[in-house]
Amino acid sequence: MQISYSFDSGIAGKHILILWSIHGDEVCGSMAIERLREDIIQWNITLISGKITCIPYANYEAYREKKRQITHNLNRIFWQDEQWGIHDTARYIESLILQSDFVLDLHSFSAWKEAFIFNDYNTEEVNTIIHSIPIEHVMIWWTELYTWLQELDTIGFAKKNNIPGITIECWQNEDSQSIDTAYACIFSALKSYNIIKEWENVLHKNQIWISVDTIIRKQEDFIFINAWKNFDPIEKDEIIWKNLISHKSISSPYTWLIIMPNSSVENWWEWCYLWKIITNP
Ligand SMILES: [Zn+2]
């Protein structure tokens, strides 16, 4: 099953696709779309051009079970041919992406706070929208990590089809802050494309732009030596993790930020990412 909302101004303009719950346990953020729907129905927001398509519960089966995924990570199976189960959902979302002018894919965390934005384009159009979003951290070139693995996410698929888009990690699951952050992101994007004119005053934030570097997959018997938090800085030669059996420690060859450390993943899943700060525009 799939639930979608469509809002059409009836006036020529951009078509924006908003996705949530690609990961089914990132449930609270879907409420931002419900809030948008309510505001449009109640005439608190008026569309002045273009149209909006919203998929608030993209991985509906996982959403109902409050799980990240049931069989596959929906955000790693784009640009493929399979047509069964969750792959069918990916093909459906691909068809919506191909009909849109801009894709906003909203996620939230299980473990950390601190929202951040993925910028996989670095074009004037996408950078303008990102600068209008009140989120401090911006990650550049995420999709480059996955392109060669043929594990494309929503925005990787959009990019292959020359359609701009942004993925945003809005805040922690179950925290009302994530709904407010998501709502501000939706507003910023719709305002940038001249789809709405009403605008809540949001605090502009100075942004820190960070370049993707390395995916770290969990290896058997390795553990983090600290309860790392998202965006913790790691100094050169600092020990990051160790082997429980051999007691061998691995220290960092560079100064990095550790991103999305997740100590509870299974072996060979993404354990964390390491990134370097490159600009501060
Ligand atoms: Zn997610």
Boltz pocket constraint, residues with backbone or C-beta under 6 A from the ligand:
constraints:
  - pocket:
      binder: B
      contacts: [[A, 22], [A, 23], [A, 26], [A, 106], [A, 107], [A, 108]]
      max_distance: 6.0
